[in-house]
Amino acid sequence: MNHDTTAMILAAGLGTRLKALTQDKPKALVPLNGKPLLQHCIENLIANDFNHIVINVHHFGEQIIDFVESHHFNADIQISDERDLLMDTGGGIIKATPLFKNSKAVLVHNVDIISNVNLGEMNQQFLKSGDDAWLLTQDRETNRKLLFREDHQLIGWRNKADGNFKWVYDSFGQYQEMAFSGLHFFRKNLFAGFECKPQSVIDLYLKLAKNNRILSKPIQPDYWFDLGKPEQLEAAENYLNTL
């Protein structure tokens, strides 16, 4: 199968904020309106013309593998197995990089994000752009913010709760703060030079931004939910039931 439209679903997390719901299953298989989050995610990616999907697994990883094998999705789905060692968001992408060898670019999608962003159209725009990565961002309240220059280039990160900053260069006077959406596009070999070890993708992007075009792409979808907590799951279920 042609791998020109590749997406990676980050599904290896422990799901600790969902407590009771993830004691016997991975967060990826927590149901939303009767259907696992992972299935929502896969079906949405296929509807957006992604024909190659990589899923990383760790916590109850065999359940995810069994689920994918028992559902005959209309896409080429590969597993990046982290059951021996959880690699975090950045290490997970680096570990999966050999699976991207036939891809032009990769969309990374957190399994607990549900939205109606037009990812297929954005993928085509990204491929034409010549940029190295697009971080899909929003103007919303959160403690952790990405910091961008006027030209949308990534220059830093800030944790408002503890006052901690991380900068690409030295601290920068003028910047725009944006919230990360859990969705990003990158050229397939962007992370090839990094050591394969547990590390955060935000830290990797801050290193890459010294010499690469790592840009903010603001999104304003009709809906976007981060389903990390039970009350967020409930809010998403209520909203989707109104559609």
Disulfide bonds with the S-S distance in Angstrom:
none
